[in-house]
Amino acid sequence: MLMAMNEQKKLVMAPELELNNKGTHYCPGCQEPVFLKQGTHKVAHFSHYPGSDCQQFAEGETVEHVTGKLWLYKLLGRSFSKVELEPYLPKLQQRPDLLLPEQRLAVEFQCSSIPIDLVAERTAGYQKYNYRVIWIAGTPLMASKSLTALQKSLLFSHQAGPPKLLYLNMQASYVGMAVPYARQLFTTQLSTHTVKRFADWLQLSVSLRQQSELENRSIKYWHRQLEREAFYRNQSLLSFLQLLYEDRESLISIPRELYYPLASDWMIRTHDFEWRYRLLKWIESLPTYHIMTPKRIAKWLSKQVQAKHIAYYRLPTLDHTIKIAPVMEFLDELVCSGVLKKQGAIGYCRRGRAKRFSSLEEKFATTNQE
């Protein structure tokens, strides 16, 4: 830990102490004596003596975690008049890495893998006492190019912007921002020279230049991907294949509307083709020109989740109302294809049935994306 109390009960920061400092220091959490560790390769920090059972300050922090907290502390000091490092919040029985008390904003710098249950527990603890929390991922958590369940659990949403994830690369000394799109994560580096205020980063949007690459891929490309998953018996696809069999449908016959990636696909654990197909089936079961209100759509989704036909990833840091986003995006796709028509500002009217196909040649021939 970087902070401890001196003999005068004042908080002191380890990196600011003299090498020959002989004073006694105490853990701010358990009040037990701690000792100062200093070296040429590691940031100075305090550590408990052997045998300590302190539950509030974990030992064994990585170099990246210690240096990252200090780096963020200095960075936040540019923007905010009061920044606290490793404060203990008695009511919450939690210790954020950093706290902006005037903004009631906690910052957690997460370098190692952590159970999502623990992310949810800590986030709920902050929210219970009206603190916002932003999780910043360390380099180890950003190693995978695919969007992981843990990354999703660390996302935050600011005002009307899309969910995003801040990450800190200590080796290159920069903060980055990542935004999920479909099943991928798009990243960009944020310059500490061009963006002086940490608060400004919360309002930035990432220009998803690679997004167009996903959108421009043809039906043929996505169908080959689907066939490959079916051939290798992808476990997440099996229930969809069973559903098609029961409905006397096939991978050849299914509508083109099921293929296009949606920005919010990443929220849903259920295979993209399955949840979209279930939604389309429900829409097509309604009478022609039937009006669907947001309340009716939300009720259908709730039943699907309760029946475990559609499963979401755990998103403890985001408002639960965001979960309707992928469904609404798919409805807008159905409007573009003529299956639905917008009714007023928020409703939808069923116009017809999505086209089925008897051959792949027919399905591929009707695309405008080739």
PyMOL commands that set and color helices and strands:
alter all, ss='L'
color gray80, all
select helices_A, chain A and resi 14-16+63-77+116-128+139-142+149-153+198-201+211-216+219-231+235-246+256-258+265-267+272-285+294-306+320-337+360-365
alter helices_A, ss='H'
color red, helices_A
select strands_A, chain A and resi 3-5+11-13+25-26+33-37+45-48+84-85+98-100+105-110+132-138+165-169+174-181+184-190+291-292+340-343+347-350
alter strands_A, ss='S'
color yellow, strands_A
deselect
rebuild
show_as cartoon
